[in-house]
Amino acid sequence: MVGAPRPGRNSDRPATVADASPASRCAGVPILRAVPNFALVDVALIALGYLSGSLPMGVIVARLTGAPDPRTVGSGRTGGTNALRAMGARRAVLVATLDVLKGALPVATAVLLGLGALSVALVGIAAVLGAWASVFLRFHGGRGVATAIGATAIIQPLAILIAAPVFFGLILLTRYVSLGSLLGVAAGVLVFAFFVWIGWNEPPALLFAIVAASLVWIAHRDNIDRLIKGRERKFSPLARGDD
């Protein structure tokens, strides 16, 4: 009979791992079963997000332009605020812009490649983590604020517009950059929570906001201690040792 299995064929044998597709075999790995919607591209983009965030733009700009290394000035951090003290306004603006881009570009790539909301959020978190604990600087770096802004600009740009008055207003009123950063990212979390509640963003966006803000707060732990003790120094681009 046409189509009937012939003797000696393996048509009746149980299916084995070798018969499964590569995706099915990967799904059989316990750690991947825990996150069934993940693929290698998701993991690669999360790693890319961390490496992008790890790029020490303050150090790179200093070396390319012959300016002082920001790690030798003020707080020793590599972000835009300390770059302003070490290198002046023009280079500091460049550093801040690059810090924003290193958060925005990997997240934008994840969105363009069609990754899910959770993966996009994790890419953003990884970028902020890299900005704070750079693999290229023995897990030292900046505070992660500009990189978090860059990631937020892709995930929900309205959150920046709404939280920006808190950030800039506090800096103008108190001259504490740290206080503006801390309460600015906290305001961002509240904005994300509202947007998720009304359905403008999916829940993983709030996960990004909470974890990114937590990393920024952890990176500011020395500032928080000084603020509590009333010893935080007010920002002045000409004053060495400010933070």
KEKE-3310 file (N, C-alpha, C; in steps of 0.2 Angstrom, whole numbers, plus 5000, padded with zeros to 4 digits):
npx = (5004:5003:5012:5012:5022:5038:5045:5059:5061:5061:5050:5041:5047:5051:5051:5066:5079:5087:5079:5072:5069:5082:5077:5068:5076:5084:5074:5072:5082:5084:5086:5082:5069:5064:5062:5053:5051:5062:5076:5091:5095:5089:5096:5109:5107:5104:5117:5124:5118:5123:5137:5138:5133:5144:5154:5166:5163:5167:5181:5185:5183:5191:5204:5205:5205:5215:5212:5210:5209:5193:5192:5202:5198:5187:5173:5178:5171:5164:5155:5145:5143:5155:5164:5162:5169:5182:5185:5178:5165:5161:5167:5161:5147:5148:5151:5140:5130:5135:5134:5120:5117:5122:5114:5102:5104:5106:5093:5085:5088:5084:5071:5068:5072:5061:5060:5052:5043:5048:5061:5066:5065:5075:5087:5088:5090:5102:5111:5111:5116:5129:5134:5136:5143:5156:5163:5175:5182:5185:5173:5169:5163:5151:5136:5125:5114:5112:5113:5102:5092:5093:5089:5076:5071:5068:5059:5049:5047:5039:5040:5052:5050:5040:5046:5057:5056:5057:5070:5078:5073:5075:5089:5092:5086:5092:5106:5111:5116:5115:5104:5094:5095:5092:5079:5073:5074:5066:5054:5052:5049:5036:5029:5030:5023:5011:5008:5009:4998:4987:4988:4997:5010:5018:5019:5033:5040:5038:5046:5058:5060:5059:5071:5081:5081:5084:5097:5103:5101:5108:5121:5122:5125:5134:5132:5119:5122:5129:5120:5110:5117:5120:5131:5133:5140:5138:5134:5147:5155:5168:5174:5184:5183:5169:5154)
npy = (4994:5011:5023:5016:5012:5005:4989:4989:5002:5017:5023:5020:5022:5030:5048:5057:5068:5071:5072:5084:5101:5114:5125:5119:5110:5119:5124:5114:5114:5117:5130:5138:5134:5141:5154:5154:5162:5167:5170:5166:5179:5188:5186:5190:5203:5209:5207:5215:5227:5229:5230:5241:5251:5250:5257:5269:5284:5296:5294:5290:5301:5310:5305:5305:5318:5324:5329:5331:5315:5311:5303:5307:5318:5327:5318:5307:5299:5295:5301:5314:5326:5325:5326:5338:5346:5341:5343:5354:5363:5361:5348:5341:5341:5333:5321:5318:5317:5306:5297:5296:5291:5278:5272:5273:5267:5253:5249:5254:5246:5234:5236:5238:5226:5218:5213:5206:5215:5213:5209:5220:5229:5223:5224:5238:5239:5232:5241:5252:5246:5243:5256:5260:5250:5247:5235:5238:5246:5240:5237:5250:5266:5278:5287:5282:5290:5297:5287:5280:5289:5289:5276:5277:5286:5279:5269:5275:5291:5301:5300:5306:5320:5323:5320:5328:5342:5340:5335:5346:5357:5355:5355:5368:5375:5370:5367:5354:5342:5328:5327:5331:5321:5309:5311:5314:5302:5295:5301:5297:5284:5284:5290:5280:5270:5275:5276:5262:5258:5264:5258:5262:5258:5242:5230:5226:5238:5246:5238:5240:5254:5253:5245:5252:5264:5260:5256:5268:5275:5267:5269:5282:5281:5286:5300:5300:5297:5309:5319:5316:5318:5331:5336:5336:5342:5357:5359:5365:5369:5374:5370:5359:5342:5342:5333)
npz = (5000:4996:5004:5016:5031:5028:5032:5043:5043:5053:5057:5067:5079:5095:5097:5097:5105:5095:5084:5086:5083:5083:5091:5099:5106:5113:5121:5130:5139:5156:5162:5152:5150:5160:5156:5144:5132:5128:5117:5108:5103:5111:5123:5118:5114:5127:5133:5124:5128:5141:5138:5130:5139:5147:5141:5144:5143:5147:5150:5138:5129:5136:5134:5120:5117:5124:5137:5155:5164:5170:5181:5190:5196:5207:5211:5205:5197:5180:5173:5165:5174:5182:5172:5168:5177:5176:5162:5156:5149:5135:5132:5142:5138:5127:5132:5140:5131:5123:5134:5135:5123:5123:5131:5124:5111:5111:5117:5107:5096:5101:5101:5087:5082:5086:5099:5114:5127:5139:5137:5130:5141:5150:5142:5143:5157:5158:5152:5160:5171:5166:5164:5177:5183:5175:5165:5159:5167:5179:5185:5190:5187:5181:5187:5181:5177:5165:5155:5159:5156:5142:5139:5143:5135:5123:5128:5135:5131:5136:5149:5152:5149:5159:5171:5171:5175:5189:5191:5185:5192:5206:5206:5202:5213:5224:5221:5222:5213:5215:5223:5214:5204:5211:5215:5203:5196:5204:5203:5189:5190:5196:5186:5176:5182:5182:5169:5165:5172:5166:5154:5144:5143:5144:5158:5160:5157:5169:5177:5172:5175:5189:5193:5186:5192:5205:5204:5201:5213:5221:5216:5220:5234:5243:5241:5246:5260:5263:5261:5271:5282:5281:5274:5261:5246:5237:5220:5209:5195:5195:5207:5214:5219:5222:5221)
capx = (5000:5007:5012:5013:5029:5041:5049:5066:5061:5061:5044:5037:5052:5049:5055:5072:5081:5090:5073:5069:5072:5086:5074:5065:5081:5086:5069:5073:5087:5080:5087:5079:5062:5061:5060:5052:5050:5069:5080:5098:5095:5087:5102:5114:5105:5105:5124:5126:5116:5128:5144:5137:5133:5150:5159:5167:5163:5171:5188:5187:5184:5198:5210:5205:5206:5220:5209:5212:5204:5188:5193:5207:5195:5181:5171:5181:5166:5166:5149:5145:5144:5162:5168:5162:5174:5188:5186:5175:5158:5160:5168:5156:5141:5149:5151:5133:5127:5137:5131:5113:5116:5124:5108:5096:5105:5104:5086:5081:5090:5080:5064:5068:5072:5055:5060:5047:5043:5053:5068:5068:5067:5081:5092:5089:5093:5109:5114:5112:5121:5136:5136:5138:5149:5159:5168:5181:5185:5185:5167:5168:5160:5147:5130:5120:5108:5111:5111:5095:5088:5093:5085:5069:5069:5065:5054:5043:5050:5035:5042:5057:5047:5036:5051:5063:5056:5059:5077:5081:5070:5079:5096:5092:5084:5097:5112:5113:5115:5113:5097:5090:5095:5088:5071:5071:5072:5060:5048:5051:5046:5029:5026:5030:5018:5004:5007:5007:4991:4982:4989:5001:5016:5017:5022:5040:5042:5039:5051:5064:5060:5061:5077:5086:5081:5087:5104:5105:5101:5114:5127:5123:5124:5139:5129:5114:5125:5131:5114:5107:5122:5120:5138:5133:5143:5134:5138:5150:5160:5175:5176:5187:5180:5162:5151)
capy = (5000:5017:5027:5012:5011:4998:4985:4991:5010:5019:5027:5019:5023:5036:5054:5058:5074:5073:5074:5090:5107:5118:5129:5114:5107:5124:5125:5108:5116:5119:5137:5141:5133:5146:5160:5151:5166:5170:5167:5169:5186:5192:5186:5194:5211:5211:5207:5221:5233:5230:5232:5248:5255:5250:5261:5274:5289:5302:5292:5290:5308:5313:5302:5307:5326:5326:5332:5327:5310:5313:5299:5310:5325:5327:5312:5301:5296:5296:5304:5321:5330:5326:5328:5346:5348:5339:5345:5360:5362:5358:5341:5338:5340:5328:5315:5317:5315:5299:5293:5295:5287:5271:5268:5273:5263:5246:5248:5255:5240:5228:5237:5237:5218:5215:5209:5208:5221:5211:5209:5227:5231:5220:5228:5245:5238:5230:5247:5256:5243:5244:5263:5261:5245:5246:5230:5241:5250:5235:5238:5257:5270:5284:5286:5279:5294:5299:5281:5278:5294:5287:5270:5279:5290:5274:5265:5280:5297:5306:5300:5311:5326:5324:5320:5333:5348:5338:5335:5352:5361:5353:5357:5375:5377:5367:5366:5348:5337:5322:5327:5331:5315:5304:5312:5314:5295:5292:5303:5293:5277:5285:5291:5273:5266:5278:5274:5255:5257:5267:5254:5265:5253:5235:5230:5226:5245:5248:5234:5244:5260:5252:5243:5257:5269:5257:5256:5275:5276:5263:5272:5288:5280:5290:5306:5300:5298:5316:5323:5314:5321:5338:5337:5336:5349:5360:5359:5371:5366:5376:5368:5352:5338:5342:5327)
capz = (5000:4995:5011:5022:5033:5026:5037:5044:5044:5060:5058:5073:5085:5099:5095:5102:5105:5089:5080:5088:5080:5088:5096:5104:5110:5118:5126:5135:5144:5162:5163:5147:5151:5165:5152:5137:5126:5127:5112:5109:5101:5117:5127:5114:5115:5134:5134:5121:5132:5146:5135:5128:5145:5150:5138:5149:5138:5150:5149:5130:5127:5139:5130:5113:5117:5129:5143:5161:5165:5175:5187:5194:5198:5210:5214:5202:5192:5173:5170:5163:5180:5184:5166:5167:5182:5173:5155:5154:5147:5128:5132:5146:5134:5122:5137:5142:5125:5122:5139:5134:5117:5125:5134:5119:5105:5112:5118:5101:5092:5103:5098:5080:5080:5088:5105:5118:5131:5145:5134:5130:5148:5152:5139:5146:5164:5157:5150:5166:5176:5164:5166:5184:5185:5169:5164:5156:5172:5185:5188:5192:5182:5183:5191:5177:5176:5158:5152:5161:5152:5135:5138:5144:5129:5119:5131:5136:5131:5140:5156:5153:5149:5165:5177:5170:5180:5196:5191:5184:5197:5212:5205:5202:5219:5229:5218:5223:5207:5217:5225:5208:5201:5215:5215:5196:5194:5208:5199:5183:5192:5197:5179:5173:5186:5180:5162:5165:5175:5161:5148:5139:5143:5147:5165:5160:5157:5176:5180:5170:5179:5196:5193:5184:5198:5211:5202:5201:5220:5224:5214:5224:5241:5246:5241:5251:5266:5265:5262:5277:5288:5280:5272:5254:5244:5232:5214:5206:5190:5196:5214:5214:5225:5222:5219)
cpx = (5004:5006:5013:5020:5031:5045:5056:5066:5060:5055:5040:5041:5050:5054:5060:5074:5084:5085:5071:5073:5077:5083:5070:5070:5083:5080:5069:5078:5084:5081:5083:5071:5059:5059:5059:5052:5057:5072:5087:5099:5094:5093:5108:5113:5106:5113:5127:5124:5121:5135:5143:5137:5140:5155:5160:5168:5168:5179:5190:5188:5190:5204:5211:5206:5211:5218:5211:5206:5200:5189:5198:5204:5189:5179:5174:5177:5167:5160:5150:5146:5152:5166:5168:5168:5181:5190:5183:5168:5157:5161:5163:5149:5142:5148:5144:5129:5128:5134:5123:5112:5118:5118:5102:5097:5103:5097:5082:5083:5085:5073:5063:5068:5066:5055:5054:5048:5048:5060:5070:5070:5073:5087:5093:5092:5100:5113:5116:5117:5128:5138:5139:5144:5152:5164:5175:5185:5185:5179:5166:5165:5156:5141:5125:5114:5107:5110:5104:5090:5088:5089:5077:5067:5066:5059:5048:5046:5046:5037:5048:5054:5043:5041:5056:5062:5058:5067:5080:5079:5074:5086:5097:5091:5089:5104:5115:5111:5112:5106:5092:5089:5091:5081:5069:5069:5067:5054:5046:5048:5038:5026:5025:5024:5011:5003:5006:5000:4986:4983:4993:5008:5014:5021:5029:5043:5043:5045:5058:5065:5062:5068:5082:5086:5084:5095:5107:5105:5107:5120:5128:5123:5129:5136:5123:5116:5126:5125:5110:5111:5122:5127:5138:5136:5139:5138:5141:5156:5167:5178:5178:5185:5173:5160:5143)
cpy = (5006:5021:5023:5012:5004:4995:4988:4999:5011:5024:5026:5020:5030:5042:5055:5066:5076:5075:5081:5096:5110:5122:5125:5111:5112:5125:5119:5109:5119:5127:5141:5140:5138:5152:5157:5155:5169:5166:5169:5176:5190:5192:5190:5201:5213:5211:5214:5227:5234:5232:5239:5252:5255:5254:5267:5281:5295:5300:5292:5297:5312:5311:5304:5315:5328:5330:5328:5321:5312:5309:5302:5317:5323:5321:5306:5297:5298:5299:5311:5326:5331:5327:5335:5349:5347:5342:5351:5358:5359:5350:5337:5336:5334:5321:5313:5315:5308:5294:5291:5290:5279:5268:5268:5268:5256:5244:5249:5249:5234:5229:5236:5230:5215:5211:5211:5213:5219:5211:5216:5230:5229:5223:5235:5244:5237:5236:5251:5253:5243:5251:5264:5256:5243:5240:5232:5245:5246:5237:5245:5260:5276:5282:5282:5283:5295:5293:5279:5283:5291:5281:5272:5283:5285:5270:5269:5287:5302:5306:5305:5318:5328:5324:5325:5339:5346:5338:5342:5357:5361:5356:5364:5378:5376:5367:5359:5343:5331:5321:5327:5325:5310:5305:5313:5307:5292:5295:5299:5287:5278:5286:5284:5269:5269:5276:5266:5254:5259:5263:5257:5261:5247:5235:5229:5233:5247:5244:5238:5250:5259:5250:5248:5262:5267:5257:5263:5277:5273:5267:5279:5287:5284:5297:5306:5301:5305:5320:5322:5318:5329:5340:5337:5343:5351:5360:5366:5368:5368:5373:5360:5349:5338:5335:5328)
cpz = (5000:5002:5017:5024:5031:5032:5038:5045:5051:5061:5064:5080:5088:5096:5100:5101:5099:5084:5081:5084:5085:5093:5101:5109:5115:5123:5132:5140:5150:5163:5158:5147:5156:5162:5145:5131:5124:5121:5112:5107:5107:5122:5124:5115:5122:5135:5130:5124:5137:5143:5133:5134:5148:5147:5142:5145:5141:5149:5142:5128:5130:5135:5123:5112:5121:5135:5149:5162:5171:5182:5192:5197:5202:5213:5211:5197:5185:5169:5168:5168:5181:5178:5165:5172:5179:5166:5152:5150:5140:5129:5136:5143:5130:5126:5138:5137:5123:5127:5138:5128:5119:5129:5128:5113:5106:5113:5111:5096:5094:5101:5091:5078:5083:5094:5109:5123:5137:5143:5133:5136:5151:5149:5142:5153:5163:5156:5156:5171:5173:5165:5173:5186:5178:5169:5162:5161:5179:5189:5192:5186:5184:5187:5187:5175:5168:5154:5153:5157:5145:5134:5139:5138:5123:5121:5132:5136:5135:5147:5158:5154:5156:5171:5176:5174:5187:5196:5190:5190:5204:5212:5205:5209:5225:5228:5220:5217:5209:5219:5219:5204:5204:5215:5208:5194:5198:5205:5193:5185:5193:5191:5176:5176:5183:5173:5161:5167:5170:5154:5142:5138:5146:5154:5165:5160:5165:5179:5178:5174:5186:5197:5192:5189:5204:5210:5203:5209:5223:5222:5218:5232:5245:5247:5246:5258:5268:5265:5268:5283:5286:5277:5265:5251:5238:5225:5211:5202:5191:5203:5213:5220:5226:5220:5218)
residu = (MET:VAL:GLY:ALA:PRO:ARG:PRO:GLY:ARG:ASN:SER:ASP:ARG:PRO:ALA:THR:VAL:ALA:ASP:ALA:SER:PRO:ALA:SER:ARG:CYS:ALA:GLY:VAL:PRO:ILE:LEU:ARG:ALA:VAL:PRO:ASN:PHE:ALA:LEU:VAL:ASP:VAL:ALA:LEU:ILE:ALA:LEU:GLY:TYR:LEU:SER:GLY:SER:LEU:PRO:MET:GLY:VAL:ILE:VAL:ALA:ARG:LEU:THR:GLY:ALA:PRO:ASP:PRO:ARG:THR:VAL:GLY:SER:GLY:ARG:THR:GLY:GLY:THR:ASN:ALA:LEU:ARG:ALA:MET:GLY:ALA:ARG:ARG:ALA:VAL:LEU:VAL:ALA:THR:LEU:ASP:VAL:LEU:LYS:GLY:ALA:LEU:PRO:VAL:ALA:THR:ALA:VAL:LEU:LEU:GLY:LEU:GLY:ALA:LEU:SER:VAL:ALA:LEU:VAL:GLY:ILE:ALA:ALA:VAL:LEU:GLY:ALA:TRP:ALA:SER:VAL:PHE:LEU:ARG:PHE:HIS:GLY:GLY:ARG:GLY:VAL:ALA:THR:ALA:ILE:GLY:ALA:THR:ALA:ILE:ILE:GLN:PRO:LEU:ALA:ILE:LEU:ILE:ALA:ALA:PRO:VAL:PHE:PHE:GLY:LEU:ILE:LEU:LEU:THR:ARG:TYR:VAL:SER:LEU:GLY:SER:LEU:LEU:GLY:VAL:ALA:ALA:GLY:VAL:LEU:VAL:PHE:ALA:PHE:PHE:VAL:TRP:ILE:GLY:TRP:ASN:GLU:PRO:PRO:ALA:LEU:LEU:PHE:ALA:ILE:VAL:ALA:ALA:SER:LEU:VAL:TRP:ILE:ALA:HIS:ARG:ASP:ASN:ILE:ASP:ARG:LEU:ILE:LYS:GLY:ARG:GLU:ARG:LYS:PHE:SER:PRO:LEU:ALA:ARG:GLY:ASP:ASP)
# end
